[in-house]
C-alpha cells in the first residue's frame, strides 16, 4: 500500500513538473531548473530501477540523442578548454534529463494535452505582456529596437516558442468543439499577428515550416507521391521568392552626375557619390547631399547631435540620410525642414524609414535588403554577421573535418580563425556558428554531424510511422531553425528542444 502511494505521488510530481517546465519555457530559467530537478526526484521515487534499461531500449527515437550526447563526453579527450566544456555539458544536461524522464514516465494523452494547454496559456500571456509593454500601455520603458520586445528571454528563442504554440493551437482546433474551438482560433490568430509584428526571422521560418507541415501532412495521408512532389515545388517557389525579394537593385547605370543639381536653394554645392554600395532600393543615399546645411538644420530641430549616434548606437547622420532618401527628399536644409516631428523622433530612435517605423515583416524585409545591398561592414547586422560566422565555421571544418575541435574548444577555435582570416567583425561580434549543423560538425567532426542528422531523421521517421502530427511538426520546426541558430548551445534553446522531444516521445503522445 505504501509503495502504491509513493508511486502515485511520483506520477503526480512528474505531471506537475512537466506543467511547470512548459510554463518556464516562456517565463523563467529558474522554473526550468527547479522543474528539471523535480523530474529527477519523481523518477527516483518511482523505484523499479530494473525496468529502466528496458524502457530506454523501447524508446528507439531517444537512442540517437543519447549517442549525440555521448560524443560530448568522448570529445573531452581532445579538448583543451575544460571550463567551456563544463559549461556546455551543464547546458546539455537538460537534453538528457527531460527526454529520458518522459521515456521512463510516459503520460496519458489527456495529461499530455493538459501540459500543452498550459504551454499555450503561458506563451499567450507573455506575448500579450510583451505587446502591451511595447505600446506603453503600462510601464515607462522607451524601446528603440524590436529585439527588445521580448521581456522574458531571448527574442529569437521566444519567436520559435510562439510558432510552436500556434502549431499546438491549430492542432487543438481540430480536436475541440464549441467555446474551446473558438478560443483556440483566436489564440492562433494572435500568435500569427505576434510573429508578423515581432520581425523575428527564425520565428517566421518556424511559422512557415508549421504551415508547410500541415499541408504536407494532409496531402501525405491521401497521396505520398503527390505530397513529395508538391513539397519540392513549394520549396523551390519559396527559394525563388526569397531571391527575387532580396536581390540587389541594379544601380550601376541608373544615374549619372549630370542627372543631379549642383547647388541647393541656398546656393551651397551638393555632392553626389554614386559608388557601388551607396544605394538602397535603387536610390542613391549619398547623392543630393549638402552636409553643411544638413548638419545645421538637424541640430536646430533635434537634441541629438548630427555627428553623434542615434538611440540604436548608429551614426545618426547616415540614419538621417537614408530616411531622407527613401522619402525622395534632398539631403539639405529644405529636406530636414519637410520632416514632421514624428519623422524626427523615428530618426533619433535609429529608424531609417517609415516602412521600418510601421513595424512588421515589411520593416524586417527592408532591413535585410539594406544589409545585403550595403554589405561592406557586417558589424551590427544580424544577417551579415551570420554569413561571417558560417564562413569562419567552414574554414574550421576544412582543417578539422574528421574529429572536430572537441567539446570545449569551440569558442577558442572561432577566436583563432577570426584572427587568421583577419575578420571584419569587431571583437564583441565574434561569436560562434549560429547554425546547429555547422556547430555539430565543428565540434565533433564527421561523426558529430552524422549523429545529429540521424537524431533528426529518426524522429521524423517515427512521427510518420506513428502518425503523430505534432511530433512531426516539432522536429521540422527545430530542423529549420537549426539553420539560423545554435539552439542547443543555450539553456533556453536546449530546454525547448528537450521538452518537446520528450513530450512527443512519450507513449501517451504517440497514441494520438
Secondary structure, DSSP 4 states (H G I P E B T S, - for coil): -HHHHHHHHHHHHHHHHHHHHHHHTTT-HHHHHHHHHHHHHHHHHH--GGGHHHHHHH-HHHHHHHHHHHHHHHGGGG-S-HHHHHHHHHHHHHHHHHHHHHHHS---HHHHHHHHHHHHHHHHHHHHHHHHHHTTSS--PPP-SGGG--SSS-HHHHHHHHHHHHHHHHHHHHH--HHHHHHHHHHHHHHHHHHHHH--HHHHHHHHHHHHHHHHHHHHHH-HHHHHHHHHHHHHHHHHHHHHHHSPP--TTT--GGGS-SB-TTSPBPB----TTSEETTEETTSSB-HHHHHHHHHHH-SS-TTSB-TTSSBHHHHHHHHHHHTT--BSHHHHHT--HHHHHHHHTT--SHHHHT-HHHHHHHHHHHHHHSTT--TT-HHHHHHHHHHHHHHHHHHSTTT-S-SS-HHHHHHHHHHHHT-SS-GGG----S-HHHHHHHHHHHHHHHHHHHHHHHHHHHHHHTT-HHHHHHHHHHHHHTTT--GGGSHHHHHHHHHHHHHHHSHHHHT-
